[in-house]
Amino acid sequence: MSPTESRRALLNDGALAIASSWAQVWCDNMRREGRMVAGGWPGTLPEARARVTAHFDLELRRLGLRLLTYEELEWVTQATYRNAKRAWNSAH
């Protein structure tokens, strides 16, 4: 696998992990409040971007890799949002 393919896989795997965790946090919080997990996905793109930035700033530094480019940030943010929405919709 080329370095570009490896980085793309790392970003994709990270987007999936962030999305899963994010959707689970929303579900857990709603259940804890005695609310049903129902309705549309409550997350926002700015929240997704913040989660992606926080995760990858740490992860990429830890691995000694360059930080996300603007294009990567946008792609991973969109992927994270889509996957979190999908996880949310399958939770109810």
C-alpha positions as CSV (number, residue, x, y, z in Angstrom):
1,M,0.0,0.0,0.0
2,S,1.4,3.4,-1.0
3,P,1.8,6.2,1.6
4,T,-1.2,8.0,0.1
5,E,-3.4,4.9,0.3
6,S,-2.2,4.3,3.9
7,R,-3.1,7.8,4.9
8,R,-6.5,7.6,3.2
9,A,-7.2,4.3,5.1
10,L,-6.1,5.9,8.4
11,L,-8.4,8.9,7.8
12,N,-11.3,6.6,6.7
13,D,-10.9,4.4,9.8
14,G,-10.7,7.4,12.0
15,A,-13.9,8.9,10.5
16,L,-15.7,5.6,11.2
17,A,-14.4,5.4,14.8
18,I,-15.3,9.1,15.5
19,A,-18.8,8.7,14.0
20,S,-19.5,5.5,16.0
21,S,-18.4,7.1,19.2
22,W,-20.3,10.3,18.6
23,A,-23.6,8.6,17.8
24,Q,-23.1,6.4,20.9
25,V,-22.6,9.5,23.1
26,W,-25.8,11.0,21.8
27,C,-27.8,7.8,22.3
28,D,-26.4,7.3,25.8
29,N,-27.1,10.9,26.8
30,M,-30.7,10.7,25.6
31,R,-31.3,7.4,27.3
32,R,-29.8,8.8,30.5
33,E,-32.2,11.7,30.3
34,G,-35.1,9.3,29.9
35,R,-35.7,10.3,26.3
36,M,-36.3,8.0,23.4
37,V,-33.6,7.8,20.7
38,A,-35.8,9.0,17.9
39,G,-36.1,11.6,15.3
40,G,-33.5,13.1,13.0
41,W,-29.7,13.0,13.7
42,P,-29.1,15.8,16.3
43,G,-25.4,16.3,15.4
44,T,-24.1,19.2,13.2
45,L,-21.3,19.6,10.7
46,P,-19.4,22.1,13.0
47,E,-19.6,19.4,15.8
48,A,-18.2,16.8,13.3
49,R,-15.4,19.2,12.3
50,A,-14.5,19.8,15.9
51,R,-14.4,16.1,16.7
52,V,-12.3,15.4,13.6
53,T,-9.9,18.1,14.4
54,A,-9.4,17.1,18.0
55,H,-9.0,13.4,17.1
56,F,-6.6,13.9,14.2
57,D,-4.5,16.6,15.7
58,L,-3.5,14.1,18.4
59,E,-3.4,11.0,16.3
60,L,-1.4,12.4,13.4
61,R,1.1,14.1,15.8
62,R,1.5,10.8,17.7
63,L,2.3,9.0,14.4
64,G,4.7,11.8,13.3
65,L,2.5,12.6,10.3
66,R,1.5,16.0,8.8
67,L,-1.7,17.5,10.1
68,L,-4.9,17.4,8.0
69,T,-5.0,19.5,4.9
70,Y,-8.1,21.6,4.3
71,E,-9.3,19.1,1.7
72,E,-8.7,16.2,4.1
73,L,-10.5,18.0,6.9
74,E,-13.5,18.6,4.7
75,W,-13.6,15.0,3.4
76,V,-13.2,13.5,6.8
77,T,-15.8,15.8,8.4
78,Q,-18.3,14.9,5.7
79,A,-17.6,11.2,6.1
80,T,-17.8,11.4,9.9
81,Y,-21.1,13.2,9.8
82,R,-22.6,10.8,7.3
83,N,-21.5,7.7,9.3
84,A,-22.7,9.2,12.6
85,K,-26.1,9.9,11.0
86,R,-26.2,6.3,9.7
87,A,-25.3,4.9,13.1
88,W,-28.0,7.1,14.8
89,N,-30.6,6.0,12.3
90,S,-29.8,2.3,12.9
91,A,-30.0,2.8,16.7
92,H,-33.8,3.4,16.6
